[in-house]
């Protein structure tokens, strides 16, 4: 991971820590996809909290020269995705996070216990 990617990941994690995000998870997905290097998943306590976390992540990233490529889900704020290029941030309410279980989906293939190796 480049110094710029590490800096961006640190900015995201610091912004989420400042906003009291719940259950923050950072996944290195470089071996799984070329879409991004890292995915960060965090829970909020309400739609207002999820929206505030997204706003903080975008504000802190912009302050350091990283512009979001795209943002989705701000209307309902059940699940907001902030695409920062090398880092994709998923901010969700807890029930939404449990339902979609992104950590399981983005685990490396050899970490899927139900998957048979050939």
Steps between C-alpha positions, in 0.01 A plus 500: 500500500636841409560778751209691349265202547616454859446872566149484354412193707629676814291810421186286462564305820577817698183671374291198600666486841424869558135435408476204741430247223409152625674173402746650252652238273776557245546234233798472265335390174797537262521124439126473432417797277659779301218739594673621820782417740293525818140489606397656828171398655349674802165520676308801618233523767244684285453643151622835634816336639568315173459824302726692740769231469486521118522879511798484734685244286448712187596825676820357652599336169443823307707695755793270420451518123302180441178556306215250513433331166142436600257485788183291510220459752494839668123537454398208722829470694434132573820422306729769366786408270786748464734413213840659555672296230746278683278495809129427485304579815172328591308670780186323617246469769560181698199306366601576141857395571392172654268426207763558226800367698762660275788369709402146402463596134841668482698238690781340302383178330725281717329645809155373399453186713205376293693519174661178380849515354568299186 
